[in-house]
C-alpha cells in the first residue's frame, strides 16, 4: 500500500523579482522539498529588465542544483501589463498552475530514481 503525504504550502512575498532567489534559498534552508518561484517582470525603457531577469533566472537555476530539489521558474517576463495578466490566468492560461504541476512532476521523478 502506497503512503500518501499531505502537501504543506508556504507562501512568502518579496518586494521585487530580484529578491525571489534569496527567499527560495531561505525556504530550502527551512526544509522545503520544492520551491515554486512566481513573479513578473515587465519591460520598461531601460536595460534594468534584462539585468533583473538574468539575475532571477540564474539564481533559481543555481538553487535547484545546489539543493538538488525542484526550484521551479514561474516568473513571467513580458513587454506589457496586459501580457502579464493574460499569462497569469487570462487568455494564455495560468503559468502559476503550470509551475505547480512542474514541481509535482519533478518530485515524482526524483522519487522514482531513488
N, C-alpha and C positions, 0 to 999 in steps of 0.2 A: 504494500500500500504506500503510495507516494504522499509525503508530508507537504502540506501547503503552509506557507507563512504569509501573514498579512503584511502589506506594504505600509510603511510609515512615511508620510510625505512631510518634508520640512521645507518651508518657504522662507527665503531670505531676499530682502530688497536691498539694492545698492544704488548709489546716486547716479551712476552712469555706466555705460558699457565697458569702459576701461577697467572698472573695478570688479567685473564679473569673475575673472580668473582668481583673484585673491579670495573672494567669497567661496568659490569652488574648492580652493585649497583648504580653507577652514572646515568646510563640510566633510571633505575626505579625512581630515585630522580628527573630526568628531566621530568618525566611524561609518559614514555613509557608504553604501555599496555602489552607488551610481549618483552622478550629478547631471541634471538637465539644465543647461545654461540657456536662458531665454532673455532676449533683449532686442533692441532695434537701434540701428544707426542710420540716420537719414542724411544723405549727401547734401552738403552746403556748397558755398562758393570757394572754400579753401581746401588745401590738401589735408586738413585735420581728419577728415573722413577716412582717408587712406591709412594714416598713422594709427587711428583707433581700431579700425577693422583688422589691420595686420597684427597689432598687439593682442587683441582679444583672440583671434584665430590661433596665433602661435601659443598663447598661454593655455588655452583649452587643450590643444593638441599635446603640449608638453605634460600637462597634468594627467592626461589619460595614460601616457606611457610611464610616467613617474610612479603612479599608484597602481598601474595595471588593473584599472577599473574603468567602466564606461564614463566618459566625460563628454556628454553629447552637446554638439554645436547647434543651438536653436536660435542663433542671433540673426535677425532679419537685417539685411543691408539693402537699402532702397534709395531711389532718387527722389521720391516724393512721399508725403504722409499718406496719400491715398493708396499707393503701392503697399505700404506697411499694413494698413487696415485690410486690404484685400488678401494679404498673406497670413494675417493673424486671425482668421476665422471668417473672412469675407469671401469674395468671388473665387479666390485661388486656393481655398482650403484653409487648414489650420496647421501652421508649422509647429505650434506647441504640441498638438496631438501627435504629429509625426515624430517629434523629438522624443516624446514619452514612449512611443512604440519602439523607436530605435534603442532606447535604454533597456527595455524589457528584452528585446531580441538579443542584445549584447550580453546581458546577464544570463540568458538561457544558453547562448553559445559558449560562454565561459564555463558554465556548469557542466555542459556536455563534454567538454575537453578534459575535465578533471577525472 
